[in-house]
Amino acid sequence: MLKDVQGDARNAIGAAASDNLRWLMRWIVFLRVWLRAIVLASMAARSTLHAIGS
């Protein structure tokens, strides 16, 4: 383990990187849910229009 200033600097960088990765993972999950909702809504609208047209 590093001591003093070097250890403190690496700890700060590691903590910041961890926070950034958590933020990125949350955005990826949000985008996947959002895209899935759009696709499902589009499919539901298309099937409704198809049923009305038949």
Phi and psi restraints in degrees (range 20) as a CNS / XPLOR table:
assign (resid 1 and name C) (resid 2 and name N)
       (resid 2 and name CA) (resid 2 and name C) 1.0 -88.9 20.0 2
assign (resid 2 and name N) (resid 2 and name CA)
       (resid 2 and name C) (resid 3 and name N) 1.0 147.5 20.0 2
assign (resid 2 and name C) (resid 3 and name N)
       (resid 3 and name CA) (resid 3 and name C) 1.0 -115.7 20.0 2
assign (resid 3 and name N) (resid 3 and name CA)
       (resid 3 and name C) (resid 4 and name N) 1.0 166.3 20.0 2
assign (resid 3 and name C) (resid 4 and name N)
       (resid 4 and name CA) (resid 4 and name C) 1.0 63.9 20.0 2
assign (resid 4 and name N) (resid 4 and name CA)
       (resid 4 and name C) (resid 5 and name N) 1.0 -138.0 20.0 2
assign (resid 4 and name C) (resid 5 and name N)
       (resid 5 and name CA) (resid 5 and name C) 1.0 -66.4 20.0 2
assign (resid 5 and name N) (resid 5 and name CA)
       (resid 5 and name C) (resid 6 and name N) 1.0 -41.7 20.0 2
assign (resid 5 and name C) (resid 6 and name N)
       (resid 6 and name CA) (resid 6 and name C) 1.0 -63.2 20.0 2
assign (resid 6 and name N) (resid 6 and name CA)
       (resid 6 and name C) (resid 7 and name N) 1.0 -43.6 20.0 2
assign (resid 6 and name C) (resid 7 and name N)
       (resid 7 and name CA) (resid 7 and name C) 1.0 -64.6 20.0 2
assign (resid 7 and name N) (resid 7 and name CA)
       (resid 7 and name C) (resid 8 and name N) 1.0 -40.9 20.0 2
assign (resid 7 and name C) (resid 8 and name N)
       (resid 8 and name CA) (resid 8 and name C) 1.0 -63.2 20.0 2
assign (resid 8 and name N) (resid 8 and name CA)
       (resid 8 and name C) (resid 9 and name N) 1.0 -41.7 20.0 2
assign (resid 8 and name C) (resid 9 and name N)
       (resid 9 and name CA) (resid 9 and name C) 1.0 -65.1 20.0 2
assign (resid 9 and name N) (resid 9 and name CA)
       (resid 9 and name C) (resid 10 and name N) 1.0 -44.3 20.0 2
assign (resid 9 and name C) (resid 10 and name N)
       (resid 10 and name CA) (resid 10 and name C) 1.0 -66.2 20.0 2
assign (resid 10 and name N) (resid 10 and name CA)
       (resid 10 and name C) (resid 11 and name N) 1.0 -36.7 20.0 2
assign (resid 10 and name C) (resid 11 and name N)
       (resid 11 and name CA) (resid 11 and name C) 1.0 -63.8 20.0 2
assign (resid 11 and name N) (resid 11 and name CA)
       (resid 11 and name C) (resid 12 and name N) 1.0 -42.4 20.0 2
assign (resid 11 and name C) (resid 12 and name N)
       (resid 12 and name CA) (resid 12 and name C) 1.0 -64.7 20.0 2
assign (resid 12 and name N) (resid 12 and name CA)
       (resid 12 and name C) (resid 13 and name N) 1.0 -41.6 20.0 2
assign (resid 12 and name C) (resid 13 and name N)
       (resid 13 and name CA) (resid 13 and name C) 1.0 -65.8 20.0 2
assign (resid 13 and name N) (resid 13 and name CA)
       (resid 13 and name C) (resid 14 and name N) 1.0 -42.2 20.0 2
assign (resid 13 and name C) (resid 14 and name N)
       (resid 14 and name CA) (resid 14 and name C) 1.0 -63.1 20.0 2
assign (resid 14 and name N) (resid 14 and name CA)
       (resid 14 and name C) (resid 15 and name N) 1.0 -40.9 20.0 2
assign (resid 14 and name C) (resid 15 and name N)
       (resid 15 and name CA) (resid 15 and name C) 1.0 -65.8 20.0 2
assign (resid 15 and name N) (resid 15 and name CA)
       (resid 15 and name C) (resid 16 and name N) 1.0 -41.4 20.0 2
assign (resid 15 and name C) (resid 16 and name N)
       (resid 16 and name CA) (resid 16 and name C) 1.0 -65.5 20.0 2
assign (resid 16 and name N) (resid 16 and name CA)
       (resid 16 and name C) (resid 17 and name N) 1.0 -41.7 20.0 2
assign (resid 16 and name C) (resid 17 and name N)
       (resid 17 and name CA) (resid 17 and name C) 1.0 -63.5 20.0 2
assign (resid 17 and name N) (resid 17 and name CA)
       (resid 17 and name C) (resid 18 and name N) 1.0 -39.8 20.0 2
assign (resid 17 and name C) (resid 18 and name N)
       (resid 18 and name CA) (resid 18 and name C) 1.0 -63.3 20.0 2
assign (resid 18 and name N) (resid 18 and name CA)
       (resid 18 and name C) (resid 19 and name N) 1.0 -43.5 20.0 2
assign (resid 18 and name C) (resid 19 and name N)
       (resid 19 and name CA) (resid 19 and name C) 1.0 -62.8 20.0 2
assign (resid 19 and name N) (resid 19 and name CA)
       (resid 19 and name C) (resid 20 and name N) 1.0 -41.7 20.0 2
assign (resid 19 and name C) (resid 20 and name N)
       (resid 20 and name CA) (resid 20 and name C) 1.0 -64.5 20.0 2
assign (resid 20 and name N) (resid 20 and name CA)
       (resid 20 and name C) (resid 21 and name N) 1.0 -39.7 20.0 2
assign (resid 20 and name C) (resid 21 and name N)
       (resid 21 and name CA) (resid 21 and name C) 1.0 -66.3 20.0 2
assign (resid 21 and name N) (resid 21 and name CA)
       (resid 21 and name C) (resid 22 and name N) 1.0 -40.3 20.0 2
assign (resid 21 and name C) (resid 22 and name N)
       (resid 22 and name CA) (resid 22 and name C) 1.0 -62.8 20.0 2
assign (resid 22 and name N) (resid 22 and name CA)
       (resid 22 and name C) (resid 23 and name N) 1.0 -42.1 20.0 2
assign (resid 22 and name C) (resid 23 and name N)
       (resid 23 and name CA) (resid 23 and name C) 1.0 -62.0 20.0 2
assign (resid 23 and name N) (resid 23 and name CA)
       (resid 23 and name C) (resid 24 and name N) 1.0 -44.6 20.0 2
assign (resid 23 and name C) (resid 24 and name N)
       (resid 24 and name CA) (resid 24 and name C) 1.0 -63.2 20.0 2
assign (resid 24 and name N) (resid 24 and name CA)
       (resid 24 and name C) (resid 25 and name N) 1.0 -42.3 20.0 2
assign (resid 24 and name C) (resid 25 and name N)
       (resid 25 and name CA) (resid 25 and name C) 1.0 -64.0 20.0 2
assign (resid 25 and name N) (resid 25 and name CA)
       (resid 25 and name C) (resid 26 and name N) 1.0 -39.6 20.0 2
assign (resid 25 and name C) (resid 26 and name N)
       (resid 26 and name CA) (resid 26 and name C) 1.0 -62.1 20.0 2
assign (resid 26 and name N) (resid 26 and name CA)
       (resid 26 and name C) (resid 27 and name N) 1.0 -42.0 20.0 2
assign (resid 26 and name C) (resid 27 and name N)
       (resid 27 and name CA) (resid 27 and name C) 1.0 -65.7 20.0 2
assign (resid 27 and name N) (resid 27 and name CA)
       (resid 27 and name C) (resid 28 and name N) 1.0 -38.3 20.0 2
assign (resid 27 and name C) (resid 28 and name N)
       (resid 28 and name CA) (resid 28 and name C) 1.0 -63.4 20.0 2
assign (resid 28 and name N) (resid 28 and name CA)
       (resid 28 and name C) (resid 29 and name N) 1.0 -44.5 20.0 2
assign (resid 28 and name C) (resid 29 and name N)
       (resid 29 and name CA) (resid 29 and name C) 1.0 -62.6 20.0 2
assign (resid 29 and name N) (resid 29 and name CA)
       (resid 29 and name C) (resid 30 and name N) 1.0 -44.6 20.0 2
assign (resid 29 and name C) (resid 30 and name N)
       (resid 30 and name CA) (resid 30 and name C) 1.0 -59.8 20.0 2
assign (resid 30 and name N) (resid 30 and name CA)
       (resid 30 and name C) (resid 31 and name N) 1.0 -45.9 20.0 2
assign (resid 30 and name C) (resid 31 and name N)
       (resid 31 and name CA) (resid 31 and name C) 1.0 -64.7 20.0 2
assign (resid 31 and name N) (resid 31 and name CA)
       (resid 31 and name C) (resid 32 and name N) 1.0 -38.6 20.0 2
assign (resid 31 and name C) (resid 32 and name N)
       (resid 32 and name CA) (resid 32 and name C) 1.0 -63.4 20.0 2
assign (resid 32 and name N) (resid 32 and name CA)
       (resid 32 and name C) (resid 33 and name N) 1.0 -44.3 20.0 2
assign (resid 32 and name C) (resid 33 and name N)
       (resid 33 and name CA) (resid 33 and name C) 1.0 -64.4 20.0 2
assign (resid 33 and name N) (resid 33 and name CA)
       (resid 33 and name C) (resid 34 and name N) 1.0 -43.1 20.0 2
assign (resid 33 and name C) (resid 34 and name N)
       (resid 34 and name CA) (resid 34 and name C) 1.0 -63.4 20.0 2
assign (resid 34 and name N) (resid 34 and name CA)
       (resid 34 and name C) (resid 35 and name N) 1.0 -46.2 20.0 2
assign (resid 34 and name C) (resid 35 and name N)
       (resid 35 and name CA) (resid 35 and name C) 1.0 -64.7 20.0 2
assign (resid 35 and name N) (resid 35 and name CA)
       (resid 35 and name C) (resid 36 and name N) 1.0 -39.4 20.0 2
assign (resid 35 and name C) (resid 36 and name N)
       (resid 36 and name CA) (resid 36 and name C) 1.0 -63.4 20.0 2
assign (resid 36 and name N) (resid 36 and name CA)
       (resid 36 and name C) (resid 37 and name N) 1.0 -40.2 20.0 2
assign (resid 36 and name C) (resid 37 and name N)
       (resid 37 and name CA) (resid 37 and name C) 1.0 -63.4 20.0 2
assign (resid 37 and name N) (resid 37 and name CA)
       (resid 37 and name C) (resid 38 and name N) 1.0 -40.6 20.0 2
assign (resid 37 and name C) (resid 38 and name N)
       (resid 38 and name CA) (resid 38 and name C) 1.0 -65.0 20.0 2
assign (resid 38 and name N) (resid 38 and name CA)
       (resid 38 and name C) (resid 39 and name N) 1.0 -44.9 20.0 2
assign (resid 38 and name C) (resid 39 and name N)
       (resid 39 and name CA) (resid 39 and name C) 1.0 -63.8 20.0 2
assign (resid 39 and name N) (resid 39 and name CA)
       (resid 39 and name C) (resid 40 and name N) 1.0 -44.5 20.0 2
assign (resid 39 and name C) (resid 40 and name N)
       (resid 40 and name CA) (resid 40 and name C) 1.0 -65.4 20.0 2
assign (resid 40 and name N) (resid 40 and name CA)
       (resid 40 and name C) (resid 41 and name N) 1.0 -39.0 20.0 2
assign (resid 40 and name C) (resid 41 and name N)
       (resid 41 and name CA) (resid 41 and name C) 1.0 -65.2 20.0 2
assign (resid 41 and name N) (resid 41 and name CA)
       (resid 41 and name C) (resid 42 and name N) 1.0 -39.6 20.0 2
assign (resid 41 and name C) (resid 42 and name N)
       (resid 42 and name CA) (resid 42 and name C) 1.0 -64.7 20.0 2
assign (resid 42 and name N) (resid 42 and name CA)
       (resid 42 and name C) (resid 43 and name N) 1.0 -42.6 20.0 2
assign (resid 42 and name C) (resid 43 and name N)
       (resid 43 and name CA) (resid 43 and name C) 1.0 -65.3 20.0 2
assign (resid 43 and name N) (resid 43 and name CA)
       (resid 43 and name C) (resid 44 and name N) 1.0 -39.8 20.0 2
assign (resid 43 and name C) (resid 44 and name N)
       (resid 44 and name CA) (resid 44 and name C) 1.0 -65.9 20.0 2
assign (resid 44 and name N) (resid 44 and name CA)
       (resid 44 and name C) (resid 45 and name N) 1.0 -41.6 20.0 2
assign (resid 44 and name C) (resid 45 and name N)
       (resid 45 and name CA) (resid 45 and name C) 1.0 -65.7 20.0 2
assign (resid 45 and name N) (resid 45 and name CA)
       (resid 45 and name C) (resid 46 and name N) 1.0 -40.3 20.0 2
assign (resid 45 and name C) (resid 46 and name N)
       (resid 46 and name CA) (resid 46 and name C) 1.0 -65.4 20.0 2
assign (resid 46 and name N) (resid 46 and name CA)
       (resid 46 and name C) (resid 47 and name N) 1.0 -41.6 20.0 2
assign (resid 46 and name C) (resid 47 and name N)
       (resid 47 and name CA) (resid 47 and name C) 1.0 -69.9 20.0 2
assign (resid 47 and name N) (resid 47 and name CA)
       (resid 47 and name C) (resid 48 and name N) 1.0 -33.8 20.0 2
assign (resid 47 and name C) (resid 48 and name N)
       (resid 48 and name CA) (resid 48 and name C) 1.0 -65.6 20.0 2
assign (resid 48 and name N) (resid 48 and name CA)
       (resid 48 and name C) (resid 49 and name N) 1.0 -44.4 20.0 2
assign (resid 48 and name C) (resid 49 and name N)
       (resid 49 and name CA) (resid 49 and name C) 1.0 -64.8 20.0 2
assign (resid 49 and name N) (resid 49 and name CA)
       (resid 49 and name C) (resid 50 and name N) 1.0 -37.1 20.0 2
assign (resid 49 and name C) (resid 50 and name N)
       (resid 50 and name CA) (resid 50 and name C) 1.0 -66.1 20.0 2
assign (resid 50 and name N) (resid 50 and name CA)
       (resid 50 and name C) (resid 51 and name N) 1.0 -40.0 20.0 2
assign (resid 50 and name C) (resid 51 and name N)
       (resid 51 and name CA) (resid 51 and name C) 1.0 -68.0 20.0 2
assign (resid 51 and name N) (resid 51 and name CA)
       (resid 51 and name C) (resid 52 and name N) 1.0 -36.3 20.0 2
assign (resid 51 and name C) (resid 52 and name N)
       (resid 52 and name CA) (resid 52 and name C) 1.0 -69.7 20.0 2
assign (resid 52 and name N) (resid 52 and name CA)
       (resid 52 and name C) (resid 53 and name N) 1.0 -37.9 20.0 2
assign (resid 52 and name C) (resid 53 and name N)
       (resid 53 and name CA) (resid 53 and name C) 1.0 -73.8 20.0 2
assign (resid 53 and name N) (resid 53 and name CA)
       (resid 53 and name C) (resid 54 and name N) 1.0 -18.3 20.0 2
